[in-house]
């Protein structure tokens, strides 16, 4: 809960200095809107319990949202860019056909290792379905690359 309180303070400060709208959606990007068990160990490695297991800190049910439900909730007319660092959930969120029929944003993904396998191949497979081309970007000092994914005709 401390993270949410910090985000709310940051948003409040942002509103003082900008006319741009910014929204907070409390929950997890996922493959459905049914909620999910979330393992929270109080650091950056928190994720869906189905990905990291139930033995990494407190496990609680959190709201979950597909990409398309987020776009619908905020009545988005366009999505230009997604920066995706979702601790393994990238393995499931890019199967949202409804979202990719309407939006074709540029995407940067930080892959993770889940069950001993990089999520890179699964992300590429899912996004190529919508005509994306993806390339790995080496990160100095980090074992996993970033994945840059461009929509068709870019």
C-alpha positions as CSV (number, residue, x, y, z in Angstrom):
1,X,0.0,0.0,0.0
2,X,3.0,2.3,0.5
3,X,3.6,2.3,-3.2
4,X,0.1,3.5,-4.0
5,X,0.3,6.3,-1.4
6,X,3.5,7.4,-3.0
7,X,2.0,7.3,-6.5
8,X,-1.0,9.4,-5.3
9,X,1.3,12.0,-3.8
10,X,3.3,12.1,-7.1
11,X,0.2,12.4,-9.1
12,X,-1.0,15.3,-6.9
13,X,2.3,17.1,-7.4
14,X,2.1,16.5,-11.2
15,X,-1.4,18.1,-11.3
16,X,0.0,21.2,-9.7
17,X,2.4,21.8,-12.6
18,X,0.6,20.3,-15.6
19,X,-2.7,20.5,-17.4
20,X,-2.3,17.0,-18.7
21,X,-4.5,14.3,-17.4
22,X,-3.0,11.3,-15.7
23,X,-5.0,8.4,-14.2
24,X,-4.3,5.8,-11.6
25,X,-5.7,2.3,-12.0
26,X,-5.1,0.1,-9.0
27,X,-4.6,-3.5,-10.2
28,X,-2.6,-5.7,-12.5
29,X,-2.4,-6.0,-16.3
30,X,-3.4,-9.5,-17.0
31,X,-5.1,-11.9,-19.5
32,X,-8.5,-11.4,-18.0
33,X,-10.6,-9.1,-15.7
34,X,-11.3,-11.7,-13.1
35,X,-8.7,-10.7,-10.5
36,X,-5.6,-12.7,-9.6
37,X,-3.6,-13.9,-6.7
38,X,-0.6,-11.5,-6.4
39,X,2.5,-12.3,-4.5
40,X,4.0,-9.2,-2.8
41,X,7.3,-9.4,-1.2
42,X,7.8,-5.7,-0.8
43,X,10.2,-5.2,-3.7
44,X,10.4,-5.0,-7.4
45,X,10.0,-8.7,-7.9
46,X,6.3,-8.9,-6.9
47,X,4.1,-10.5,-9.5
48,X,1.2,-12.9,-10.1
49,X,1.4,-15.9,-7.8
50,X,0.8,-18.1,-10.8
51,X,4.1,-16.8,-12.2
52,X,6.4,-16.5,-9.2
53,X,4.7,-18.9,-6.8
54,X,2.9,-18.5,-3.5
55,X,6.1,-18.5,-1.4
56,X,7.3,-15.0,-2.1
57,X,5.7,-12.8,0.6
58,X,2.1,-12.0,1.2
59,X,-0.4,-13.3,-1.4
60,X,-3.6,-11.4,-1.9
61,X,-6.2,-11.1,-4.6
62,X,-6.0,-7.9,-6.7
63,X,-8.0,-6.5,-9.5
64,X,-6.8,-7.4,-13.0
65,X,-7.4,-5.7,-16.3
66,X,-6.8,-6.7,-19.9
67,X,-5.2,-4.1,-22.2
68,X,-8.6,-3.7,-24.0
69,X,-10.5,-3.2,-20.7
70,X,-8.0,-0.5,-19.7
71,X,-8.5,1.3,-23.0
72,X,-12.2,1.0,-22.7
73,X,-12.3,2.2,-19.1
74,X,-10.5,5.4,-20.0
75,X,-12.2,5.8,-23.4
76,X,-8.8,5.9,-25.1
77,X,-8.9,6.9,-28.8
78,X,-5.3,6.0,-29.4
79,X,-2.4,4.3,-27.7
80,X,1.0,5.3,-29.0
81,X,3.4,3.5,-26.8
82,X,3.5,0.7,-24.1
83,X,6.5,0.3,-21.8
84,X,6.1,-3.2,-20.4
85,X,7.9,-4.3,-17.3
86,X,5.3,-6.5,-15.6
87,X,7.4,-9.2,-13.9
88,X,6.5,-12.1,-16.2
89,X,2.9,-11.1,-17.1
90,X,4.2,-10.2,-20.5
91,X,3.9,-13.9,-21.1
92,X,0.0,-13.6,-21.2
93,X,-1.0,-10.0,-21.9
94,X,-0.3,-9.7,-25.6
95,X,-3.0,-12.2,-26.6
96,X,-5.7,-9.5,-26.3
97,X,-7.0,-9.6,-29.8
98,X,-9.6,-6.9,-29.1
99,X,-6.9,-4.4,-28.1
100,X,-4.7,-5.1,-31.1
101,X,-7.6,-4.8,-33.6
102,X,-8.0,-1.2,-32.5
103,X,-4.5,-0.1,-31.4
104,X,-1.1,-0.8,-32.7
105,X,1.3,1.0,-30.3
106,X,5.1,0.8,-30.3
107,X,6.1,-1.5,-27.4
108,X,9.2,-1.9,-25.3
109,X,9.2,-5.1,-23.2
110,X,11.5,-6.1,-20.4
111,X,11.4,-9.9,-20.6
112,X,11.8,-12.1,-17.6
113,X,12.6,-15.7,-16.9
114,X,9.6,-17.8,-16.0
115,X,9.9,-21.5,-15.2
116,X,13.5,-21.4,-16.5
117,X,12.5,-19.9,-19.9
118,X,12.8,-16.3,-21.2
119,X,9.4,-14.8,-22.1
120,X,11.0,-13.2,-25.2
121,X,9.9,-15.9,-27.6
122,X,6.3,-15.9,-26.4
123,X,6.1,-12.1,-26.7
124,X,7.5,-12.2,-30.2
125,X,5.1,-15.0,-31.2
126,X,2.0,-13.2,-29.8
127,X,2.9,-9.8,-31.3
128,X,3.8,-11.2,-34.7
129,X,0.2,-12.4,-34.9
130,X,-0.7,-8.7,-35.3
131,X,2.0,-8.0,-37.8
132,X,4.6,-6.7,-35.4
133,X,8.3,-7.0,-35.9
134,X,10.5,-7.3,-32.8
135,X,14.2,-7.0,-32.2
136,X,16.3,-7.5,-29.1
137,X,18.2,-4.6,-27.6
138,X,21.2,-5.6,-25.5
139,X,21.3,-3.9,-22.1
140,X,24.9,-3.4,-20.8
141,X,25.3,-5.1,-17.5
142,X,21.9,-6.9,-17.6
143,X,21.6,-10.5,-18.7
144,X,18.3,-10.2,-20.5
145,X,17.7,-7.9,-23.5
146,X,14.9,-5.4,-24.0
147,X,12.5,-6.2,-26.8
148,X,11.5,-3.4,-29.2
149,X,8.3,-4.3,-31.1
150,X,7.1,-2.2,-33.9
151,X,3.6,-2.4,-35.5
152,X,3.2,-3.1,-39.2
153,X,4.5,-0.3,-41.6
154,X,6.9,1.2,-39.0
